[in-house]
Amino acid sequence: MIAVVLNAFAWSGSACILYAYARQEKTSHYHSLNIIGSFGLGAQCAYHGLYAQLLTNTLWAIVGAQALCIKNSVEGADAESSTVE
């Protein structure tokens, strides 16, 4: 019974962390560090069989990569519009 409660708590915590991260807007450097860090933590979680944490870190890397791509495309569009005028 305790294992089920702890498992549910781990998955809920993963969802909370991902939601909080997805709502932030930071610099490209911040996103890059989070992507690299999540791969490092994910490797450690995979080694120890910590699958809830592994999923969190994998999704953290995906969200970070998406945010980085969006930020870079917005910055690229801003640079193009300023050179056209």
N, CA, C and O atoms as a MOPAC input file, in Angstrom:
PM7 MOZYME 1SCF
protein

 N      0.81700 1    -1.19800 1     0.00000 1
 C      0.00000 1     0.00000 1     0.00000 1
 C      0.86300 1     1.26400 1     0.00000 1
 O      0.56800 1     2.21500 1    -0.72400 1
 N      1.91500 1     1.27800 1     0.80100 1
 C      2.80200 1     2.43800 1     0.85500 1
 C      3.46900 1     2.65300 1    -0.50200 1
 O      3.64000 1     3.79200 1    -0.93600 1
 N      3.84700 1     1.56100 1    -1.17300 1
 C      4.49600 1     1.67400 1    -2.47600 1
 C      3.56300 1     2.32800 1    -3.49700 1
 O      4.01300 1     3.12200 1    -4.32300 1
 N      2.27600 1     2.00600 1    -3.44900 1
 C      1.30600 1     2.58400 1    -4.37700 1
 C      1.16900 1     4.08800 1    -4.12700 1
 O      1.12800 1     4.87400 1    -5.07300 1
 N      1.09900 1     4.48200 1    -2.86800 1
 C      0.97700 1     5.90000 1    -2.51200 1
 C      2.22400 1     6.66200 1    -2.94500 1
 O      2.11900 1     7.74800 1    -3.51500 1
 N      3.40100 1     6.10500 1    -2.67900 1
 C      4.65000 1     6.76100 1    -3.06900 1
 C      4.77900 1     6.85200 1    -4.58400 1
 O      5.26600 1     7.85000 1    -5.11400 1
 N      4.34200 1     5.81100 1    -5.27400 1
 C      4.37400 1     5.82700 1    -6.73900 1
 C      3.45700 1     6.92200 1    -7.28900 1
 O      3.84400 1     7.66100 1    -8.19500 1
 N      2.26600 1     7.02300 1    -6.75100 1
 C      1.33200 1     8.06000 1    -7.18100 1
 C      1.89500 1     9.44900 1    -6.88800 1
 O      1.73200 1    10.36900 1    -7.69000 1
 N      2.55100 1     9.60100 1    -5.74700 1
 C      3.16100 1    10.87400 1    -5.38700 1
 C      4.27900 1    11.23700 1    -6.36600 1
 O      4.40200 1    12.39900 1    -6.75500 1
 N      5.08700 1    10.26500 1    -6.76600 1
 C      6.18600 1    10.51100 1    -7.71100 1
 C      5.64600 1    10.95600 1    -9.07100 1
 O      6.17000 1    11.89800 1    -9.66500 1
 N      4.60500 1    10.28500 1    -9.56700 1
 C      4.03700 1    10.65000 1   -10.86800 1
 C      3.35700 1    12.02100 1   -10.80000 1
 O      3.45400 1    12.80400 1   -11.74500 1
 N      2.68300 1    12.31100 1    -9.71100 1
 C      2.05500 1    13.62300 1    -9.55100 1
 C      3.10900 1    14.72200 1    -9.48200 1
 O      2.93900 1    15.79300 1   -10.06500 1
 N      4.18400 1    14.45400 1    -8.77300 1
 C      5.28300 1    15.41100 1    -8.69300 1
 C      5.89400 1    15.67100 1   -10.05300 1
 O      6.24800 1    16.80600 1   -10.37100 1
 N      6.02200 1    14.62300 1   -10.86000 1
 C      6.54700 1    14.78200 1   -12.21500 1
 C      5.66300 1    15.70700 1   -13.04000 1
 O      6.16200 1    16.57800 1   -13.75200 1
 N      4.36500 1    15.52000 1   -12.94600 1
 C      3.43300 1    16.36700 1   -13.69200 1
 C      3.52000 1    17.81900 1   -13.22800 1
 O      3.46900 1    18.73300 1   -14.05100 1
 N      3.65000 1    18.03900 1   -11.93100 1
 C      3.74900 1    19.40600 1   -11.40100 1
 C      5.01200 1    20.10900 1   -11.88600 1
 O      4.97100 1    21.27800 1   -12.26700 1
 N      6.13300 1    19.39200 1   -11.87100 1
 C      7.40400 1    19.97800 1   -12.31200 1
 C      7.32600 1    20.34400 1   -13.78700 1
 O      7.75200 1    21.43000 1   -14.18100 1
 N      6.78800 1    19.45400 1   -14.59700 1
 C      6.68500 1    19.72200 1   -16.02900 1
 C      5.77800 1    20.91000 1   -16.31600 1
 O      6.09000 1    21.73400 1   -17.17600 1
 N      4.68700 1    21.00300 1   -15.62400 1
 C      3.77900 1    22.12600 1   -15.83400 1
 C      4.45900 1    23.44000 1   -15.44900 1
 O      4.36700 1    24.42700 1   -16.18000 1
 N      5.13500 1    23.45200 1   -14.31000 1
 C      5.82200 1    24.66100 1   -13.86000 1
 C      6.90700 1    25.08200 1   -14.85000 1
 O      7.05800 1    26.26800 1   -15.14200 1
 N      7.64300 1    24.13100 1   -15.35400 1
 C      8.71500 1    24.45500 1   -16.29800 1
 C      8.13600 1    24.97900 1   -17.61500 1
 O      8.65100 1    25.94300 1   -18.18100 1
 N      7.08600 1    24.35600 1   -18.09200 1
 C      6.49400 1    24.76000 1   -19.37000 1
 C      5.93800 1    26.18300 1   -19.31100 1
 O      5.82300 1    26.83000 1   -20.35200 1
 N      5.59600 1    26.67800 1   -18.14800 1
 C      5.01200 1    28.01000 1   -18.00800 1
 C      6.06200 1    29.11000 1   -17.89300 1
 O      5.70600 1    30.28800 1   -17.85300 1
 N      7.33900 1    28.76200 1   -17.83700 1
 C      8.39000 1    29.76500 1   -17.67900 1
 C      8.91800 1    30.23100 1   -19.02600 1
 O      8.87700 1    29.50100 1   -20.01600 1
 N      9.41100 1    31.45000 1   -19.04100 1
 C     10.09600 1    31.97200 1   -20.22500 1
 C     11.45200 1    32.46900 1   -19.76700 1
 O     11.54000 1    33.42600 1   -18.99800 1
 N     12.50800 1    31.82700 1   -20.23500 1
 C     13.86900 1    32.17700 1   -19.82000 1
 C     14.75100 1    32.33300 1   -21.04000 1
 O     14.27000 1    32.31200 1   -22.17400 1
 N     16.03800 1    32.49100 1   -20.80600 1
 C     17.00200 1    32.66300 1   -21.89000 1
 C     17.32900 1    31.32800 1   -22.55500 1
 O     17.02600 1    30.26300 1   -22.01700 1
 N     17.95400 1    31.40100 1   -23.73500 1
 C     18.38000 1    30.20000 1   -24.45000 1
 C     19.37200 1    29.40000 1   -23.62200 1
 O     19.36000 1    28.17000 1   -23.63800 1
 N     20.22800 1    30.10700 1   -22.90000 1
 C     21.22000 1    29.44300 1   -22.05400 1
 C     20.53600 1    28.58200 1   -20.99200 1
 O     20.95500 1    27.45300 1   -20.73600 1
 N     19.50000 1    29.10900 1   -20.38700 1
 C     18.74500 1    28.38900 1   -19.36700 1
 C     18.13200 1    27.11600 1   -19.94000 1
 O     18.19500 1    26.05900 1   -19.31200 1
 N     17.54300 1    27.21200 1   -21.11900 1
 C     16.93500 1    26.03600 1   -21.74700 1
 C     17.98800 1    24.98500 1   -22.08200 1
 O     17.76400 1    23.79100 1   -21.88300 1
 N     19.13500 1    25.42800 1   -22.58900 1
 C     20.21000 1    24.49400 1   -22.94600 1
 C     20.71800 1    23.75100 1   -21.71800 1
 O     20.93700 1    22.54100 1   -21.77000 1
 N     20.90600 1    24.46500 1   -20.62200 1
 C     21.36300 1    23.81600 1   -19.38900 1
 C     20.34500 1    22.80300 1   -18.87800 1
 O     20.72100 1    21.73800 1   -18.38900 1
 N     19.06600 1    23.12700 1   -18.98600 1
 C     18.03700 1    22.18400 1   -18.54500 1
 C     18.00000 1    20.93700 1   -19.42000 1
 O     17.78000 1    19.83500 1   -18.91800 1
 N     18.21300 1    21.10100 1   -20.72300 1
 C     18.23300 1    19.94000 1   -21.62100 1
 C     19.40700 1    19.03400 1   -21.28500 1
 O     19.24100 1    17.82100 1   -21.15000 1
 N     20.58500 1    19.61600 1   -21.15100 1
 C     21.77700 1    18.82600 1   -20.82700 1
 C     21.62800 1    18.15600 1   -19.46700 1
 O     21.93000 1    16.97300 1   -19.31200 1
 N     21.16200 1    18.91600 1   -18.48600 1
 C     20.97400 1    18.36200 1   -17.14400 1
 C     19.96800 1    17.23300 1   -17.10800 1
 O     20.15700 1    16.25500 1   -16.38500 1
 N     18.90200 1    17.35400 1   -17.87700 1
 C     17.87900 1    16.31000 1   -17.86200 1
 C     18.39900 1    15.01300 1   -18.48200 1
 O     18.02000 1    13.92100 1   -18.05800 1
 N     19.27800 1    15.14000 1   -19.49600 1
 C     19.86500 1    13.92400 1   -20.05000 1
 C     20.78700 1    13.24800 1   -19.03700 1
 O     20.80400 1    12.02100 1   -18.93600 1
 N     21.54300 1    14.03200 1   -18.29900 1
 C     22.41800 1    13.46500 1   -17.27100 1
 C     21.63200 1    12.77900 1   -16.16800 1
 O     21.95400 1    11.66300 1   -15.76000 1
 N     20.59500 1    13.46000 1   -15.69000 1
 C     19.75900 1    12.85400 1   -14.64800 1
 C     18.99700 1    11.65100 1   -15.18300 1
 O     18.82000 1    10.65500 1   -14.48100 1
 N     18.54800 1    11.74800 1   -16.42900 1
 C     17.82800 1    10.61800 1   -17.03000 1
 C     18.69200 1     9.37500 1   -17.14400 1
 O     18.21800 1     8.26200 1   -16.92000 1
 N     19.94800 1     9.56100 1   -17.49000 1
 C     20.86700 1     8.42200 1   -17.57200 1
 C     21.03200 1     7.76200 1   -16.20600 1
 O     21.04500 1     6.53600 1   -16.09400 1
 N     21.15500 1     8.58600 1   -15.17500 1
 C     21.28600 1     8.05200 1   -13.81200 1
 C     20.01400 1     7.31600 1   -13.39100 1
 O     20.08500 1     6.25000 1   -12.78000 1
 N     18.86100 1     7.87800 1   -13.71600 1
 C     17.58200 1     7.23900 1   -13.37900 1
 C     17.42400 1     5.90700 1   -14.10700 1
 O     16.95900 1     4.92800 1   -13.52400 1
 N     17.81500 1     5.87200 1   -15.38500 1
 C     17.72200 1     4.62900 1   -16.15500 1
 C     18.61200 1     3.55600 1   -15.54800 1
 O     18.22800 1     2.38900 1   -15.47100 1
 N     19.78300 1     3.95100 1   -15.12600 1
 C     20.72300 1     3.00000 1   -14.52600 1
 C     20.15800 1     2.37100 1   -13.25500 1
 O     20.34500 1     1.18000 1   -13.00200 1
 N     19.46500 1     3.18600 1   -12.46000 1
 C     18.91900 1     2.69500 1   -11.19200 1
 C     17.48100 1     2.18800 1   -11.31200 1
 O     16.89700 1     1.75300 1   -10.31900 1
 N     16.90500 1     2.23900 1   -12.51600 1
 C     15.54400 1     1.74300 1   -12.71300 1
 C     14.47600 1     2.65400 1   -12.13300 1
 O     13.41200 1     2.17800 1   -11.73700 1
 N     14.73500 1     3.93800 1   -12.07400 1
 C     13.78200 1     4.91100 1   -11.54200 1
 C     12.96900 1     5.48800 1   -12.70100 1
 O     13.29600 1     6.54600 1   -13.23900 1
 N     11.90700 1     4.77600 1   -13.07300 1
 C     11.20800 1     5.08200 1   -14.31700 1
 C     10.34300 1     6.33400 1   -14.26500 1
 O     10.21400 1     7.02000 1   -15.27900 1
 N      9.74800 1     6.65700 1   -13.12400 1
 C      8.96500 1     7.90100 1   -13.01700 1
 C      9.88900 1     9.10300 1   -13.20000 1
 O      9.54500 1    10.05100 1   -13.90600 1
 N     11.04600 1     9.06700 1   -12.57400 1
 C     12.01600 1    10.15100 1   -12.70400 1
 C     12.62000 1    10.19000 1   -14.10400 1
 O     12.90400 1    11.26600 1   -14.63100 1
 N     12.81500 1     9.02600 1   -14.70200 1
 C     13.33000 1     8.96300 1   -16.06700 1
 C     12.35000 1     9.61700 1   -17.03500 1
 O     12.76500 1    10.37300 1   -17.91400 1
 N     11.06400 1     9.33800 1   -16.88800 1
 C     10.05100 1     9.96000 1   -17.73500 1
 C     10.04700 1    11.47900 1   -17.54300 1
 O      9.98300 1    12.23400 1   -18.51300 1
 N     10.11400 1    11.91600 1   -16.29100 1
 C     10.14000 1    13.35000 1   -16.01200 1
 C     11.31200 1    14.02400 1   -16.70400 1
 O     11.14500 1    15.07300 1   -17.32800 1
 N     12.47800 1    13.44200 1   -16.60200 1
 C     13.66400 1    14.05100 1   -17.19100 1
 C     13.63300 1    13.99300 1   -18.71100 1
 O     14.13300 1    14.90500 1   -19.37000 1
 N     13.06200 1    12.94900 1   -19.27400 1
 C     12.92600 1    12.87100 1   -20.72500 1
 C     11.97000 1    13.95600 1   -21.22800 1
 O     12.26800 1    14.65400 1   -22.19700 1
 N     10.82500 1    14.09100 1   -20.56400 1
 C      9.86300 1    15.12500 1   -20.94900 1
 C     10.42600 1    16.51900 1   -20.69300 1
 O     10.12900 1    17.45300 1   -21.43900 1
 N     11.23100 1    16.66700 1   -19.65000 1
 C     11.87600 1    17.94700 1   -19.35000 1
 C     12.78000 1    18.35200 1   -20.51600 1
 O     12.79900 1    19.51700 1   -20.91400 1
 N     13.52300 1    17.39400 1   -21.05800 1
 C     14.39700 1    17.66500 1   -22.19900 1
 C     13.58000 1    18.04800 1   -23.43200 1
 O     13.96700 1    18.95200 1   -24.17300 1
 N     12.45600 1    17.36800 1   -23.65900 1
 C     11.60400 1    17.66800 1   -24.81500 1
 C     11.00600 1    19.06700 1   -24.69300 1
 O     11.00700 1    19.82600 1   -25.66100 1
 N     10.49800 1    19.41100 1   -23.51900 1
 C      9.91700 1    20.73800 1   -23.30600 1
 C     10.99000 1    21.81000 1   -23.45800 1
 O     10.74100 1    22.85900 1   -24.05100 1
 N     12.17800 1    21.55100 1   -22.92800 1
 C     13.28000 1    22.50200 1   -23.06300 1
 C     13.69800 1    22.69500 1   -24.50200 1
 O     13.96000 1    23.82000 1   -24.92900 1
 N     13.76300 1    21.60600 1   -25.25800 1
 C     14.13300 1    21.69900 1   -26.67400 1
 C     13.07300 1    22.46700 1   -27.45600 1
 O     13.39900 1    23.27100 1   -28.32800 1
 N     11.81100 1    22.21800 1   -27.14400 1
 C     10.72600 1    22.93800 1   -27.81800 1
 C     10.80300 1    24.43300 1   -27.50200 1
 O     10.66900 1    25.26600 1   -28.39900 1
 N     11.01500 1    24.76500 1   -26.25200 1
 C     11.12000 1    26.17300 1   -25.86200 1
 C     12.31400 1    26.83800 1   -26.53100 1
 O     12.23200 1    27.99200 1   -26.95100 1
 N     13.41200 1    26.11700 1   -26.62900 1
 C     14.60500 1    26.65400 1   -27.27900 1
 C     14.34900 1    26.89400 1   -28.76500 1
 O     14.76100 1    27.92000 1   -29.30700 1
 N     13.67600 1    25.96000 1   -29.42100 1
 C     13.34000 1    26.13200 1   -30.84500 1
 C     12.41300 1    27.31400 1   -31.05700 1
 O     12.59900 1    28.08500 1   -31.99900 1
 N     11.42300 1    27.46700 1   -30.20100 1
 C     10.48700 1    28.58800 1   -30.31100 1
 C     11.22900 1    29.90400 1   -30.10200 1
 O     11.02900 1    30.85900 1   -30.85300 1
 N     12.07400 1    29.95500 1   -29.09500 1
 C     12.82700 1    31.18200 1   -28.82000 1
 C     13.72800 1    31.53800 1   -29.99200 1
 O     13.80200 1    32.70200 1   -30.38700 1
 N     14.41600 1    30.54300 1   -30.55300 1
 C     15.30400 1    30.80700 1   -31.68300 1
 C     14.53100 1    31.23900 1   -32.92100 1
 O     15.00000 1    32.10200 1   -33.66200 1
 N     13.35700 1    30.66000 1   -33.16300 1
 C     12.58000 1    31.05800 1   -34.34500 1
 C     12.03000 1    32.46700 1   -34.18100 1
 O     11.95200 1    33.21000 1   -35.15900 1
 N     11.65300 1    32.84600 1   -32.98300 1
 C     11.16400 1    34.20200 1   -32.73300 1
 C     12.30300 1    35.19600 1   -32.90500 1
 O     12.11900 1    36.24500 1   -33.52400 1
 N     13.48300 1    34.88100 1   -32.36400 1
 C     14.63200 1    35.77300 1   -32.50700 1
 C     15.04400 1    35.89400 1   -33.97600 1
 O     15.42700 1    36.97500 1   -34.42200 1
 N     14.97000 1    34.79300 1   -34.72900 1
 C     15.29500 1    34.82500 1   -36.15200 1
 C     14.30900 1    35.67100 1   -36.93500 1
 O     14.70400 1    36.41400 1   -37.83400 1
 N     13.03000 1    35.56700 1   -36.60400 1
 C     12.01000 1    36.36500 1   -37.28300 1
 C     12.19300 1    37.84500 1   -36.96400 1
 O     12.00200 1    38.69500 1   -37.83400 1
 N     12.56300 1    38.15900 1   -35.72100 1
 C     12.80000 1    39.55100 1   -35.35500 1
 C     13.98700 1    40.11800 1   -36.10100 1
 O     13.96400 1    41.27400 1   -36.52400 1
 N     15.02800 1    39.31300 1   -36.26800 1
 C     16.23000 1    39.76900 1   -36.98700 1
 C     15.90700 1    40.01500 1   -38.46800 1
 O     16.38200 1    40.98600 1   -39.05600 1
 N     15.09900 1    39.13200 1   -39.06600 1
 C     14.72100 1    39.29800 1   -40.48100 1
 C     13.87600 1    40.54500 1   -40.68400 1
 O     14.08700 1    41.28100 1   -41.64800 1
 N     12.92800 1    40.79400 1   -39.79700 1
 C     12.05200 1    41.94400 1   -39.95800 1
 C     12.80500 1    43.25600 1   -39.77900 1
 O     12.44600 1    44.26100 1   -40.39400 1
 N     13.83200 1    43.26300 1   -38.95300 1
 C     14.58500 1    44.50200 1   -38.76300 1
 C     15.52100 1    44.78700 1   -39.93400 1
 O     15.84800 1    45.94900 1   -40.17500 1
 N     15.96800 1    43.75600 1   -40.67700 1
 C     16.83900 1    43.98200 1   -41.82500 1
 C     16.05400 1    44.33400 1   -43.07300 1
 O     16.60900 1    44.93800 1   -43.99100 1
 N     14.76700 1    43.97200 1   -43.13400 1
 C     13.94100 1    44.23500 1   -44.30800 1
 C     13.60800 1    45.72300 1   -44.40500 1
 O     13.53500 1    46.26700 1   -45.50700 1
 N     13.41100 1    46.37300 1   -43.29000 1
 C     12.98900 1    47.77900 1   -43.28600 1
 C     14.05600 1    48.66900 1   -43.71700 1
 O     13.86400 1    49.88300 1   -43.77000 1

